[in-house]
C-alpha cells in the first residue's frame, strides 16, 4: 500500500508545470521537424523554422515556449488503496497549490491568465488558479497525473456538435476546421471525442490530446478498428485543405489526429473537437510513495539544428519614420523586419480605449501613424527587458478595428493568425496594414525587444499598454492596404496544389 505525502504531490505538480513551460514533448519536436523537412511552402517552412528555433532556445534558457502559459488541466487517476500521510488539504487544494508555486516561481515566472467572475468583473486570480481537474478512482495504490497547460488561442477554437447518428463525422470535421481560422496556431493536433453525452465528448477530446504523436506508426502498421481508420482519413483530408503552418498555406496543418470514444444513446452522436497548438505542453507522472516525481529533461540532440535566414531582399522598416505612403507598397505575404518603437494592446486595452472614445475622452496614448502589437507578455526575469512576448489572436480585436482606425489614425496592427471580413474591410478602407508574427515562437520574438515601458492602464497587468523598442522583429504582411489577405490566398493556392498533385499521382 502506497503512502503518499501531500508535499510530494504539490511539488510534483509545480515541477511538471515548470517543465512543460519550456520543454516541448520530444514526439512533437520530431513531428514538426519532419513536417518542416517535407514542406514546400516557403511561408509555412519559415514559420516552422521559427517554432523549432524557439523550442530549442526555451529548452536551454528555461523560459516559456509561449507567452500564454495556459489554463492548467489535470487528469488524476487515484488508486483505491492509496493512503495519504498527514494530508491537511483536499486533492483539489493540493493540485492548486502546485499550480500557485509553479506560476510564481521567481526563476521562471509564468503568466497568470485566469480570471475569476468570468461573466462579471473578470478579475485576475494572480496565480493562475484554479486548475480544471478531472478524477477517476481506479484499482491500485498509486496516483497517476496527466497535466497540461492549454493556451486560450487554441482552446477558443474548440467545436462541439450533436450529430444525427447517420451523419458523417469526417464531413463535419472538414466543414468545421476551415471556420477555426489559424488562431489555434497550426501545425498541431486535433483531439476528437465521440459519444457519451455532450460533456463526455468534450472531456474525451481534451484527454485524447495527452497522448503522444504516433500517426506514422499507425500508418505503417495499418488501422485495426474504425477509430484508427477515422484518424488517418481525417488527418489526410484536413491536410489536403492546404491551411498550413500558421494558416499561411502549406502541406501540413495537423501533425496527428487523436480520437477517444464512449458508448452513447441510440438517438445521439455527440462530437467534440479541440485543437492543440504549436505550444503543445503536457507531462505525465506517477506517485507511488517513493517521493516527488522526477521528470528527465529531453536530450539536446532531440532538438534539430535549424537556421533561419530572412534573405537579402527582405524589407526593413523603421517604425519611427514609416509613412502611409511607404505602407502602400507592402504586399501580402511579404516578410518584413521591424525596428523602432511600437505600442502594445490587446482585448482589455482595446475595450477601454473604445469606451473612452465613445465618451469623448482623450486616449492616454497617441495612436496616429503608429503600429500596435496585440500581445500580453510574460514578466521579465534576470536581465530580460521583457519575458516571452508572442502575438495573441488578432480576430478578437476585429470588432474594435474600424473605430480605432477611424478615430485615431492608427497605421498598422501586428498579431497572430488571420483577420475577419469586418477587419479586412476596415483595413482596406483606411489604407492600413496588418502584420502577422508567428504564434508559438514567443521567446524568439522577445529577443528582438530591446526596451519595454508601460505607458497606460498598468492595473491591467499583462494587458496594459506598453511601448516596445524592437530591432529586426520578423513579421509577415498578412493583410495589405488593398485588403488582400495571405490567410485567404495562401490556403487557396496550396489546396489547389495538393489536389493537382494527388490527381497527377492517380493518373500515373
N, C-alpha and C positions, 0 to 999 in steps of 0.2 A: 504494500500500500504506500503510495507516494504522499509525502507530507510537503506541501508547497508553502513557501514563505510569501507573505504579502509583498515585501520589498523586492523579491525576485521577479514577481510578475510586473510590478510597476517599472522596475529598471529595464526589464526586457522589452516592454512596450516603448519606453523612451529611447532605448538604444536602437530598436528597429526603425523607428520614425526618423531618427538622425541618419541611420544607414541608408534608407531609401531616398532621403532628400538629395544625396549626392552620388549614389550608385544605381545606375540602370541595372535591371536583370541582364545577365550575360546573354541569355537567349534573345533578348530584344536587340542588344547591340549587334549580335551576329545577323539577325534578320534585317536590320536597317542596312548594314554593310553589304549584305547580299543584294538587297534591292538597289543600293547605290551603284554597285558594280554593273548591274544589268540595265540601269536606267538610261534611256536615250534622250529624254527631255532635259535640256541644259538647265532650265529654271528649277525643275524638280531635283536634279542632281546637285545643284548648288545648295538648295535647301537642306537636303540630307547630309551634305558635307558639313554644313554649319551645325546640324544636330549632333553628328558624330564628334566633331571637334569640341563642341560644348560639353559633351558627355565625358570625354577624357579630361578636360580641364576641371570639371566638377569632382571627378574621382581623385585627382591629385590635390586639388585645393580645398576639398571638403566644404563646398558651398553648394547651394541648391541648384538643381538642374533647371528649374523653372521658378520664376518669382511667385507664382501661385503655388504655394506649398500645400494646398489642398484641404479638403474636409476629410477627416480620418474615418475610415470604415474598417470595422473589425468583425471577423467571423471567429467565434470562440467555440471550440468543442471541448466540453468539460466532462471528464470521466466520472462515472457514478461513484467510484471508490476513492476519489481524491479527498484528502484531508488538508485543512488549512492550519498553519502554525501561527496561532496568536493573531489572526486577522481581525482588525477592528473596522475595516471598510467593506462595503459591498463590492462585488466584482466590477460593476459599473464604475464605482468611485476609484477603484484601483486603476482601471484602464484609463480613466480620465486624468488621474494624477500622472500617469505615464505620458499622456499627451501634453499636459501642462509643463512637465520637466523638459520634454523634447523641444517644444516650441520656444521656450525661454532660455535655452542653453546659451550662455554668453559667447562661447567659442563659435557657434554657428546658429545665430538667431534665425528662426523660421517665421515667415509672415503669418500673422494671426488674421484669418479671414472670416471667422464665424460670427454671425450677428444674432443676438437674441431679439425676441419680439419681431419676427420677420415681417409681419403684416402691419407693424406699428413703427416704433422708434428705430428699429434696426440698429441696435447698439452693439458695438464690437465687444466680445467677451474677453479680449486682450490675451488669451492664452490658447486659442483655437479649440477650446472645449465647448460643448460636449461632442464626443465621437458618436457615430452611428454604429450601434453594436447589435450583432445577431448571435444568438446562442443555440447550441444543440447540446443536450445531455446524452452522452454516449457511454457504452460499456468501457471499462478500463480505469486506470488510476493516473492518467496524465491529462494535462491541459494543452491542447493544440490551438495555436493562434495564427490566423492569417490577418495581416494588417496592410492597409493600403492608404495612400493619400491621393485623393481624386480632385483634380482641378475643376474649377467651375466652368471653364470653356467647353470641355468635353461633356461634363455632366449635364449641362444645359441643352445638349443636343439629343438627349435620351428620348426615345419614342415608344409609345405603347398603343396597342390596338386590340380590340376584341373582334377577331375574325369569325366568319362563319366556318363551320367545320369543313365545308367543301372548298374554301378559298385557298389560294396558293400563298404560302409563306414567302417563297422566293420572289413572287411578283410584288408583294407588299414591300419587301426589303429594297428591291430595285427601284420602286417608285419613291421610297422614303429617303434613301441615302442622299440623292441629289438635293433634297429640300433641307438637309442638315448643313449645307454650305461647308466651309473649311474651318469654322470656329472650333471644331473638335481636334484640330491640329494633326491631320494625317501626315505621314503614314502611322497607323496604329492598328488596333484590333477592334472587332465588333463582338460584343458579348450579347448573346441572344438567349432569352428564357422563353420556353414554350410550355404551356399547360398550367395546371393548378387553377388558381384564381388570379385576378389582376395583380394583387400584391405579391403573390408567389412567383409569378412570371418575372416581376421586376427584381426580386431577390435572387432568383436563379441567374438572370442576366448579369447582375453585379458579381455574383460568386464565380461565374464562369471566367471572369477576367483575372482571377487569381491564378489560373493555370499557366504553365509555360507554353511558349510558342512551339508547336510540333506539327504544323501543317505539312511540312516537307516530308517528314517521316510517315504521316498518314497517306500522302500521295504515293510514296514509294511502295508501301505495303498494300494499298488499296482499301477502300471503305468496307466495313464489315456490318454496318447497320444503316438505317435511314438517317440518323443524326449525322453520321460521318459523311454520307452522301451529300446531305444538305450543306455541311461545312465547305466541302470542295466546290459545290455548284455555286454557292453564294460568293465565295472568295473570287472565283474566276469571273463571274458575271459582274461583281462590283468593280473589280479592277478593269474590266472591259469598258466601264463608263468613262475612263480616262481622266478622272478627277485629279489624281496625282498628289505628290507631296505638297502640303500647304495649299492645295486646291488650284495649283498653277498649271495643271495638265501634265500627265505622265503615265508611266506603266504601272506604278504601284500606289494604290490608295490604302489597301489593307494588307497587313503582314500575316494575319491569321483571323479566322472566324471561330469563336467558341460558342458552343451550344450546350445548355443543360435543359432537360425536360422533366415533366412530372405528370402523373395521371390527371385528367381533367373531366369536367362534366360533359355528357354526351351532346349537349347543346352548344358547347363553348370551344373556342380555340384562342385563348389569351396568348399574345406575343408581346414581348418587350425587347427592345434593342438599345443597348448602352455602349457607346464608343469609348475606347481608351486612347489617349492622345500620345504624342511623341515624348511626353514626360511620364511614361508608364512607371509606376512606383508601387511595388508590393514586396512583402517579405513573409516568411513562414518560419515559425519556431515551435518547439515542444518543450514544456516544462515537466520534469519527472522527479523533482525534489532534490536534484543534484546541484541546484544553483541557478542563477540567471542564464538566459540563452546566450550562446556565443555565435555571432554571425561573422563568417570569414569574408574579408574583402576580396573582390574579384581580382585575379591576376592582371597586371597591367598589359600583358600580351593579349588579353581578351579585347583590348581596345585597338582598333586599326589605326595606323599612322596615316591620317588624312591631311592633305594640304589643300587650301582653297585660295585660289588667286582670282581676283576680280578682272584682271586683264588691263592692258594699257589704254583701251578705248573707253573705259568706264567714265561716266560723267561725275565730276567732283563739284559739289555745291557748297558755297559759303552762305549759311543761313543768315548771317548778319548783313549781307548785301544783296541777297537774291531779290529779284523783281518779278512782278506778274508777267512782264514781257518775256523774261527768261523761261518761266514755267510753261509758257505756251508751246515751247519746242520739245518738251519732255514727252516721250511716247510710252504707252502701256507696254509693260514687260521689260522695260529698260532698267538696268542696275545703276544705282546712284550711291555715292559715298557722301554723307552729310558731315559738315564741320560747322562749328559755331554754336549759337545759343538757340535752344528750343524750349517751349513751355510743356508742361505735362498736365493732364487732367483726364479723369475717367467718369464713371457714372455719377457719383455723388457730386463732384465738382461741376459737371455739366448741368445737372438739375438745379444746383444752387445758382449758377450763372444765369440760366434761363429764368428762374424765379426773380432774380434781381432785374433783369432786362424787362420783364413784364411789369415790374413796379416802377420802372423809370429810374432805377438806381444805377450809379456808375460802378462798373466792374473793378475789382481790385487789381487787375492786370489789363494792359492794353494788348489786344489780340491783332490789331491791324498789321497786315503784312507778315504775321508770324506763322510758325508751324507749331502744332500741338500734338504731343505724343500720348496716346492712350496707354497708360502704364500705372501700376501700383507697385513700386519697388519694395524689395526686402531691405530691412535696416542694415546699415554697414557694420562690419566688424573689423578689428585690427586697423590697417591703414587704408581701407577702402573709402572711396568717395561716396559710393552708394552700393548697396547689395545688388544681387541679380535683378535685372530690370527689363525683362522681355515684354512684348506687347500684350494687351488684352484684346478680346474680341471686339472688333470695330462696329459690328452691326448694332450693338447695344446703344451706340451713340447716334444711330441713324435718325431717330425722331427729333434730335436736337440740331441736326446739321444745318438745315435751311435757315433757321432763325439765327444761329450763331454766324453763319456766313453773311446773312442779310444785314445784321445789326452791328457786327464787329469788324468786318473786313479781314477776317482770318484768311490766310492764303493756302495753307496746307495742313493735312492731318496724317498721322502715322499710327498704324495699328496692326492688328492680326486679322487675317482672312479677308473675306470679300466685303463689299458694301451692297446694301439692298437697293431696290429701284428708286425709293424716295431720296436716298442719299446721293446716288449716282446722278439723278436729275438735278439736284441742287448743286452738286459739284460742277456739272456741265454748264448750268445757267450762270454761275459765278466765275467761270474760268479758273476754278480752284483745282487742287490736285490731292489725291490720296495715295500715300506710300505704304507699303507693307513690309514689316520686319518679320523675321522667321520666329514663329512660336516654338518653344522647346529649346531655345538657344540663349536663355536669359543671362547666364554668366558670361558668355561670349560677348553679347551686346553690351553688358556693363563695362567691359574693358574699354569701350570707346568713350565712356562718360568720364570726363576729366574734372568736372566740378558740379556740385548739386546744392541748390539753395531753395528752401521753402519760401514761396512768395505770398501764398494766400491759403486760407482755410486750414491752418495747421491742426485744428481739432479733428479733422477728417483722417488723420494718421496717414496711412499709405495712399489714401485718396486725395490728399492735399495737392495743391498746385505747386509744382517745383519749376525751377529753371535749371535745365541741364546744359552744360557746355560739353560738346562732343567733338571727337576727332575721328573722321573716316568711319562713321557708323553706316553699315551696309543696309540698304533698303531696295525694294523693287517698286517701280511705278505701277500701281495696281489699278488706279482709275486716273486717266489723264484729263486734260482740260476739255477734250471733245466728248467725254463720257465713256470712252472705250475702257472696258474692264478686262484685265488679264484673267480674272477668275471666271469670266464667261467665255472668252475666246480660247484660252488655253485648253480647258477640258473639251471644248467642241473639236478643236484640232486633233487632240490626242485620241478622242473617242473614234474619230474617223480613221486615224492612222492604225489604231488597234484593229478596227473592223476590217480595213483593207488588208492588213497583214494576215488576219485569220482567214479571209476569203482566199488569199493567194495560197496559203497552206492547203486549204481544202481542194483547190483546183489542181495543185501539184499532186 
